[in-house]
Amino acid sequence: MIICLGPVGSGKTLLLKSLKNSSNVDSTTTAVPTNGTDIINIKIEDTSYQIRELGGSMAPIWPKYFTNISAAGVLLYTVLVHPLLKNTPILLVLSKMDASYRQMRNEALLMLQMRRLQKEATQKITITEYSAITGEGKKDIINWITQKI
């Protein structure tokens, strides 16, 4: 099973809708926050993959006072140090990478201390960008899923 995690408003639902069927997402698409969990099945060639989205409100480790990158960083570090996940491949998707968010990529990676993290983590961390609106980055995600799962 693949787990999709991220803070509230990070674009998890649109990412999954777009992976399932790109024609369902355009610039007018909005998403309702996921309360609890949602299971999405996507088919890539002849193989089905189950992705469980955990709504941002489900993560009790995210204090209400964290926002944006801070919440994502807390979640990422918590996932990486969990003993059951020490050899699990990790795909870090920088979502909402439309033109207005593009400049935030380097800032996000800097705030997450990605260089240090990639050196210290036991997992192989792959970083990719994705836009549910344009579909940019979709092939990278699908390739990662088919190679790692």
C-alpha angles and dihedrals in degrees: 000000000000119000121208112203133174143128123281111290096015094124102256096138095048091046091055094043089052094047090051096047122352093198090066092067129066138142091287095053117114130182132219113228112262112244108199116343137325128198119214124187117206126185120215112185104313098337128089120212125196116217120189114204115205110205115236089241089061096068107094090186091068108087114215089243096066118088138183114334093008092061092044090051093050091050095046094049091045091052094046095053096046108114094224091058100045094113098030118119112240127209112197108200117196098206130193090043093160118137094276092055099040095095090056094065097086092041091053093049091047093050091049089050089229098173091056092040094053090052095049103036119096090213127080104247118202118192123205138162125231140185117194088196099055098022091232109158096020093117091053092054094046091048091050092049094049093046100042104035 
